[in-house]
Amino acid sequence: MRFSFLLLIVLGISLVFYLSWVPSPYMRVVWFLPGWVARWADVGKNADLRTAVPFVFLGFCSGFMLFRSQAAWFWWLFACFGLTLVAVIAEVGQLALPHRHFSWTDIQWGAAGSVLGMMGALIVGFVSRQFRIGNPSE
């Protein structure tokens, strides 16, 4: 199970870098995004918020993996900082692209999405432990 979550995290980080470094800021040019997702992402008021979406997923996967392994709080903090670093790297990379721009707000939304996803994983983990969902031998 750990390998599956690590694979999802690596794929998610790769997706963040790809979407951040596409030359155009418009998601409608990304061939694999469904039309409704691209339309939502291209609305001006969602320009910064859209950064949080993949980070919620990354935070959830990281948090659930940490919860299942009963990791110490330090590792939760490390994972949150690591995901925020991914957002920083993605934004710094945009400095080299003429139609993209660096945004502190995008970094903040990435960090917020990571925290939200990790909190969601914590809640799901506690609920599943209470009801013994998943592994009945626990």
N, C-alpha and C positions, 0 to 999 in steps of 0.2 A: 504494500500500500504506500509506503514511503517513497518508493521509486516513482509511482504514478503521480504523486503530488509534486515531487521534484521536477518531473517531466512537464507537468502543467505549469509550474512556476517558470521554468526555462522558456517554454513556448510563450507564456504571457509576457515575459520581459522582452523576448524577441519581437512580439507584436507591438509592444509599446515603442521600441526603438524604430521599427519599420514605419509605424503610423506617424511618429514624431519627425522622421527624416524623409518622408515623401516630399518632393519639391513643392507641391501645392498644399496650402492649408485646407483646401476643400476636400472633404471626405468622399464626395461624389466621384472623384477620380480613382478611388481605391476599388478595384474590380471585384473583390470578394465580399465587400460590405453590402448587406441588403439595402435596398433603396430607402426604406423607412428609417433605418439607422443613419444612413448618410444624410438624409434630409434633416433629421433631428440634430445631428452633429454640426451641420452647416448653418443652423440658425444662430444669429449673432449672440443672443443671450446665453446660448449653450457653449460658446467657444471655449471658455475656461472650464466649465463644469464637465465637459466631455472627457477631460483628462482624468477625472476621478473614477470613471467607469471601469477601466481595466485594473486600476489599483484596488478597487473593492474586491475584485476577483482574486488578485494576487495576495492581498491581505487575508482573505478568507482561506485560501489554500495554505499559505504560510502558517496562519494561526491554527488551523485545524491540525496540521502536521505537528506543530509544537504542542498542542493540547494532547494529542494522542501519545506523544512521546514523553509527556509530563515534564517538559523542559522548564528550567528555572526562569524566573521573570527576566533575568538578564538577556536570555535568548529572544524573548519577545521584543524587548527594547532594541536589541541588535537587528532583528528582522525589520522592525519599523524604520529604523535609521537606514538600513540597507535598501529598502524599497523607496525611501525618500531620495537616496543617492541615485537610484535608477532614474527618478524624475529629474534630478539635477543634470545628470549626464545627457538625458534626452533633450533637455532645454539648451544646454551648452552646445550640443551638436547642431541645433537650429541656427546658431550664429553663422555657420558656414553656408547656409541656404538663403539665397537672395529673397525669396518670397515668404520666408518664415521668420519669426522673431522670438527672442528670449522673453520669458514671462515668469516673474516671481509668483504670480497668481497661479499659474499652472503647477508650479512646484508645491504650493500650498494645497491645491486641490488633490494632487497626487498623494501627499502625506495624509490628508483628511480621508481620502478613499482607502488608503492602507489601514488606518486606524479603524475606520468603520468596518472594513472586512474582517479585521482581526477580532473586533468586538463581536461581530456576528458569529465567527467561528467559536469564540469562547462560549457564547450563549448556546449554540447548537451542541457543543461538546458537553456542557453541563446538563442540558435537557436530555441528551442521549444517554448520559451516564445515569441520570435519575430514573429513566424508564428502561434502562438496559437495552437500548436500541443498538443494533449492530452485533457486537461480540457478546453472546450470552454467558461466556465464561468469566467475564469481569466481575 
